[in-house]
């Protein structure tokens, strides 16, 4: 939904009396503060965090790295890649591309 559509929806809610003037003002400010670049910024930062794992690895550390940065554990990512391997090798292709393009994570500090 675009910004203009969201503002129109808020205006119609205000006209019907569903939301108060203060709620309308806060919601409008929130909609205007969330520009498209801000919305995609969280995805960019997530992609910059992805890295291959040095410790949790079977082949290249791709599944371990995905497990560290997502809600799914690394074993679940391994199963997903194995299952997608059955679909014309798509899982293998994706795994190899991630292995090539994802950097290795930094070494943990010695303690």
N, C-alpha and C positions, 0 to 999 in steps of 0.2 A: 504494500500500500504506500502510495506516495505521500509526501508532506501535505500537499494541497488536499488530498482526500481525507487524511487524518484530521486536518483543521476543519474541514466541512462536517465531518462526523462529530467532532467536539462541539461545533456551533449548533448542530441540530440537537444534540443532547442538552445543551444549555437552553435552547429555545423551548424545548419540551419541559424544562424544569427538572430534568433528571440529575443534573449537576449544578452546583451553586456557582456564582461568579468567581469566587476564590478558587474553587476546584478547576474551573475553566482556565483561569489565568495560570495556575500551576501546570496543568496538563499541556497548555499551549507552549509555555516556556520549555517544558521537557521535550515536546515534539520538535521545536525549533532548535534546541541544543543538540539533538541527535541528527547531525548531518550524515549523508551517506558515507563520507570518509571516516567518520567516527564509528559507524556501524561495522565497516569492514576492517577497522583497525584491530579489533579483537581477534579476527581471523589471521591477520598478518602477524600479530604477536605470537599466536599459537604456532603458526608455521615456523617462525624463527626459533621457537623453543624445541622443535623436534630435532632429535639427534640419535644416532645409533648408540646403543649401550656398550660399554666396555666390559661390564661384569655379567650381565644377563644375556648371553649370546649362545646360539647354536651354530649359525653360519656367519652372518655378518652383523648381528646385533640389532637388526631392524625391528624385529618383534619386541625385543627387550626395551628398545627406545620408545616404541609406540605404547608399550605397557606402562612405562614411567610417566608418559605425558597424557594418557587418556584414562578413562574409568575402567577400561577392560584390562585384565592382566595379560602378561606376555603369552601365556599358554593359550589363551583365547585367540590372540592374534595369529599364533602358529596354526591353530585349527582353521581359522578363516582363510589364511593363505593356502593351506593344503586343500581345502574345499574349492577355492577358486582356481586352483591348479587344474582341477577336473574340467573346467570350462575353457577348453582350447588353450590352456597354458596362460591364461590371463593373470593368475596369481603369481606365477613365476616371473612374468614380464614386469608386473608392478613391483615385486620384491627386488628384482635386479635394479630397476630404476631408482627405487628408494635407497638401495645399497650404494649406488653410485652418487646420488645427489645429496643424501643426508650426511652431515658431518658427524664425526664421532663426538660423544659428549666429553666434557673436560674431566680430567682426573679428579677424583674426590680428594679433599685435603687430608694429609696424613695426620692422624690424631693419636 
